[in-house]
């Protein structure tokens, strides 16, 4: 690689160096607080490098990567999200993980964010697959990290098996596309005729269909969604938030690149397949969420619906595709981080607060946390004056602008259904029926844990402010997103 290549990837280089430094620190001295602090410093340094190295023009590294403002925006979103997840993870590890070896958790968290970060710059099947595997392999262990919990081990094994199966579909699809086209570069695929005949056409269609299966699994689109509630329930709340935001957000970025660079809009069959996936995800995801009394499973099924909404903007294409999808994803990341962060802060030391009944009377016991959770749920539901409403408005605009009426109708119906289960949680929080839980949790030695809870509360407060601010004044973020190529 040339000096310019390394400079253009400076945030990723800093993250890689930080991972190695963390590995050496763990080998020399094990201390949870020290490793956590170093993780935050590394993520912050990489984030600062993003803003210092923000590219004015696109720069290609062979056919493997393209360094542009679009990729840098998604990388910044990934690093910021990982930073918040690390804060909530510290609280979760301290309270719910009795073993001494907590430090490797942060190493795996940074490795997963590295895979997601490289994924958003990928423009080639090889870099797509390698980046995706770095992300997935790290997630296997993160999901099952709390190994004393049976559900955590079960969730890790399920994700391992199903992700390996999805990777096999993805690889076979790539092989067939390469056999039909003779290229593995996204942009080179745009020159392939949509009117291929004979064996080449069969291989190309079959290859893209197999790749859709792999991508559908990663996005948890219906009918590839069955792993989602079990993984969200089995993993710790911060890792559930990481999967819902960073892991799926990186897939959205690469899907946008693939659609645009390969010009998949030429293939009507492919567009129709994604349309069906989107409609099924919006309807089925919301209907299954209605049946849940487990808050984490409810959020899991609702995430299926939300990525169905997001697919509306991608399928619609046109000038609104990238801005609408990117804005909606940003809003969703903020809202889902706040929801899972709230679960972490409300949970007792013995177990996580995952049943809806655990939230009875929360408005009267912890009004700030209840307010933050309410804003998060209203944003996810798309209620006006929250960021979620603005996000859905732009996705709806993208669909209407391209006359995607089936998708628009499904989006509206899904949003109406979603109102019920989000409002149900808010109603439960207003009931005064449950005993008060301790405001400050204590460790086995009886020492106060106020400082880290304050850090978590501060992060939750900032997320809440952003949800309200972006609902009322979204123009500043839209200006940034509209400036992406």
N, C-alpha and C positions, 0 to 999 in steps of 0.2 A: 504493500500500500504506500502511496505517496504521502508527503507531508500534508498536502491539502486534504487528502482523504481522511487522515487522522484528525486534522483540525475540524473538519466538517462534522465529525462524529465525536467531538470533544465531550459532550455530556455522557455519552455511552462509555467512552474511554475512562472517564472519572468513576463511573459506576462500576466498571470492571475492576479498576484498581482498588476501589473501596471494598469490593467483595474479597479480593485477595488479602487486603489489610485486615479485614474482619476475621478471615480464616486464621491468619497468623496470631492475632490477638487471642482468639479462642484457644489456640494451641498453647500459648504461653501463660494465659491467666483467664480463668473462668470467673466472670462476674456479670450478673444480669444487667445491672444498671449501666455498667461501662459499655457493654456491647450495644445496649439500646441507645445510649447517647451517641456512640460512634455511628450507628445506623442513621440517626437523624442528621448528623453532620454530613455524612456522605450523600444522602438524598438531597439535602439543602445545597451542597456544593454542586451537584449535578444539575439541580434546578437553576442555580445562578448561571451556570455555563450555558444553559438553554437560552436564557435571555441575552447573554453576552454574545452568543454565536448565532443568533437568529438570522437565517439566510434571507437575503434580498431576492436572490434568484435561485432557480433549481440547479442542483449539481448532481450528476450521475456518477456513481462508482461502478464502472463496468455496466453489466446488465443486472447486477445483483441488488443494488440499493439506489434510491433517489433521495437526496437530501433537499428538502424544501420546507416552506413554512407550514404546510399541511402536516407533515410528519413531526415537525417541532412542536406544533400545537398539541398533538396527541401525546407526544413524549412528555410535555409539561403537565398535561392532565394526569398521565400515569404516575409521574413522580410525586405530584401533589397528593394524589389519592393514596399512594403507598406510604407517604409521610403520615397522613392521618390514620391509616390502618395500623402503622407501627405504634402510634400512641395508644390506640385502643387495644392492640395486642399486648402491650406491656401490662396493662391492667388485667387483661384476661389471663395471661400466663401467670401473673403473680397470684391471682385468686383461684384459678381453676386447674392449674397444672402443678401437682405436688412434687414432682421430681426436680432434681437439682439442675439437670442439663436443659436449660432454656435457651442458651445462646445460639444454637444452630438454627433456631426458628427464624431469626433475623437474617441469617445468611441465605436461607431458602427463600425468604420474602424478597430479598434484593435480587436473587437469581431469577425469580419469577418475573419481577418488574423488568429485568434485563431482557428476557425473552419477549415480553410484550413490547418493550421499547424498540427492539430490532425488527419486530414484526411490522410496525407501522411504516418503516422505511423500505420494506421488501418490495421488489418488483420482479422477482424471479421465483420459480417453483422451489429451487434448492434453498434459498434463504427463507422462504415462507415456511418450509417444512422444518428446517433446523431451528428457527426461532420459535415455532409453535411447540416443538418437542422440549426445548429448554423451559418454556412456560409450563407445559403439561407435567413434565417429570418433577418439577419443583412443587406443583400443586398436589401430586400424589401424596407426598410426605407431609405437606402442610395440612391437608385435610385430615390425615390420620395421626397427626402429631400428638394429640391428647390420647395416648395409647391405652390408658386405663379405662377409657370409655368404649363400650362395645360398639355403639353407634358410630364412633369416629373411625374405628378399624373397618367396620362394614362399609362406611361411606368411601374410605380410601381405596378399598379393594374394588368397589363398584366403579369408581372413577378410573382406576388403573385398567380394568378390563375393557370398559366401554371406550375410553380414550384410545387404547391400543387398537380396538376394532375400527374406530373412526379414522385413526392414522393409516390403517391398512387400506380403507376405502379411498382416502385422500391420495395415497401413494399410487395405487392402481389407476385411479383417475388421471393423475399426472402422467403416468406412463402411457396411457392410451391417447391422451391429448398430444403428447410428444410424438407418438408414433404416427398420428394423423397430420400433424402440422410441421414437425421437424424443429420445433423451438420450445423453450421453456420460459421465455421472457414474456411478460404480460403485454408489453407494447407491440412485440412482434406478432402476437396472436391477432391483433387488430387488422393485420393485412390478409389474414386467412379468409377466404370467401365463405359466406354463409350458405352457398349453394353447392357445397361439395357433393360428389356422387359416389356411389358404391361403398367400398370398404372404408374409405377415409371418413365419409360422413357418419357411418355407423360408429366407428371408433371415437370420433370427436364428440358425438352426442352422448355415447356411453361414458366417455371419460369425464365430461362435464357433469353428467348425472351422478357419477360416483363421487366427484369432488363436492357436489352439493350435499351429499349425505354427510361427508366429513365436516363441512362448514355448518350444516344444520345441527350436528351434534354439539359443536363448540358454542353455537348461539342458543342451544336448547330450544330450537324451533320445533313445533309439532309437525310430524310425529316422532321426533328424536329427542323428546323432552323428559322421558320418564326418570332419568337419573337426577334431575335437578332438585326435587324436594328432599330426597334422601341425603344428597350431598350437603345441601344447605342446613339441614337439621343436624347431621352428624359432625360437620366442621364447627369450629369455634365461630362466634359471631363476626369477629374481624375478618376471618378468612372467607366467610360467606359473603361479606361485603366486597372483598378483593375479587372474588370470582365474578360477582354480579357487575362489578364496575371495570376493573383493569382487564381481566381476562376477556370478557365479552366486548369491551370497548376496543381492544386491539383487533379483534376479529372484525368488528364493524369497519375499522380503518382499512384493513387489508381488503375487505369486500368492496368498499368504495373504490379503492385503487384498481382492483381487478375488473370491476364493471366498466370503469372509465377508460383505463389504459387498453384493455382487451376489447373494448366496445361490444360488450355482451348484449347491448340493447338491440343489436342486429338480429339476434336469435329470438324469435317470438316464443318458441317453446320454452326457452330458459326463463324468459320473463314471466310466462304463465306458471311455471313451476314455483318460482319465488312468490308469485301472487297467491297461489294456493297455500304455501307455507305461511305467509303473512296472515291470511284470513283465518286459517285454522289456529294459529298461535293466539290471535286476538280473542277469538271466541272461546276456544277450549281452555286457554290459560285463565281467563276470567271466570268461566263456569266452575272449574276445579278449585279456584281460590275461594269461591263462595262456600265450599263444603268444609273448610279448614277451621279447626279450633286452635291449631298450633301456629303461632305468629310467624315463625321462620318458614314453615311450609307455605303459609299464605303469601309471604313475600317472594318465595321461590316461584310459585305459580303465577303471581302477578308479574314477575320479571319476564316470564315467557310471553305474556301479553304485551309488555312494554317493548320488547324487541320485535314483536309483530308490528307495533305502531311504527317503530323506527324503519322497518323494511319498506314501509309505504313511501318514505322519501327516497330511498335508494331505487326502488322499482320505478317510481315516477320519472326519475332522471331530470334532465333539463338544468337550467341555471340554479334552481332551488334545491337540488339533490344534496350537494355537499353542505351548504349552509344549514339547511333544515335538519339533516341527520346529525351533523356535528353539534348544533345547538341543543337538540333534544337529548343527545347522549350526555352532554355536559350537565344539563339539568338533572337527568336521571342519576348520574353519578353522585351529585351533591345530595339528592334526596335519599338515595339508598344508603349512602354512608351515614347520614344522620339517623336513619331508622335502625341500622344494625349497631351503630355506636350507642344509641339509647338502650338497646337490649343489653349491651355490655355493662353500662353504668347502673342499670336497674337491677341486674341479676344479683342474687345472694352468693356467698362464697361457696355454698354447697352445690348449687346447680344454676344453670342459666334460666332466665325468665322467658320461657318459650310458649307457655300456654296463655291463652287470652285472659283467663281468669287471674293470672298473676298481675294484671294491670288494673284490676278493680280499685277504684279510689285513688289512683295515681295523681289526679288533679288536686286532691286535698292533702296528699302526703308530700309530694314533690312537684309543686306547680311548674317550676321551670322545665323540668324534664318532660312533664306532660305536655307543656306548650310546644316544646321542640318536636316531640313525637307527632303532635297534632299537625303542625306546619308541614312536617315531612309527609304524613299520610295525605293531607290535602293537596300537596304538590304532586304526589304520585297519582292522585285521583284527577288532577287537572282542574282544580277549582280556581276561578278567577282571583287575581291579586297574589297568586303564588307563581313560582317559576314554571311549574308543571303545565299550567294553563298556556303560558306563552309558548312553551315547547310544542305542545299539541297543536296550537294554532298554526305554527309554521309548517308542521308536518301535514296538517290538513290542507293548508294553502298549496303545498307542493303537489298533493294528490289531486286537488281540484284543478290546479293549473294545467295538469296533463290529462284531465278527464278520466282519472282512475276511480270511477264511481263505485265499483265493487269494494275497493279498498277503503274508500271514504266512508261508505255505509257501515262496513265492518268495524272501522275505527270508532265511529259514533256509538254503535251498539255496545261494543266492548267497553267503552268509557262509562256508559250508563250503568252497565252491570258492575263495573269496578267500584262505583260510588258506594254500593251497599256494604261490601266487606271492609272498606277503609273506614266508613262512618261507624260501622259496628264497633271497631276497636276504640274509637273516640268516645262512643256512648258508654262502653265498659269502663273507661278511665274516669268517667264522671260519677260512677256509682260509689256510694260510701258503704261498702259491705265487707271489705277485706281488712285483716289485721295489718297494722303498720309494720313494715320491714325496717331494719336498721338503716339509718342514713349514711353512717360511716362504717365500712367493713373493716374487720380486724384480722390480722394475720395470726398464725398459731402462737406467736409470742405476745400477742396483745398490743402490738405497735400500731399507731394510727397510720392510715394510708391516704391522708387528706391531700397531699401534694399531687400525686398522680391522678386522683379523682378530679382535682381542680383543672389539671391539664386536659383531661378528657372532657370535662364540662366546658372548658374554653373552646376546644375544637368543635364541640356540638353547638355552642352558641354562635360561632362564626359560620358554620354551615346553615344554621337557621336564618341568620342575617342575610346570607347570600340567596336563600330561597325566596325571601320576601323582597329583597332588593332587585333581583333579576325578574321577579314578577311585575314589579312596578316600573323599573327602569332597565330594560334589557338592551337598550340601544348601544351601550359601550361594548358589550360582549359581541353583539351582532356586527359591529364595525370591525372588530378583530377577525371574526370568522369570515366575513365577506371579503376580507383582504387576503384570505388563503387562496392559492392558485388551484 
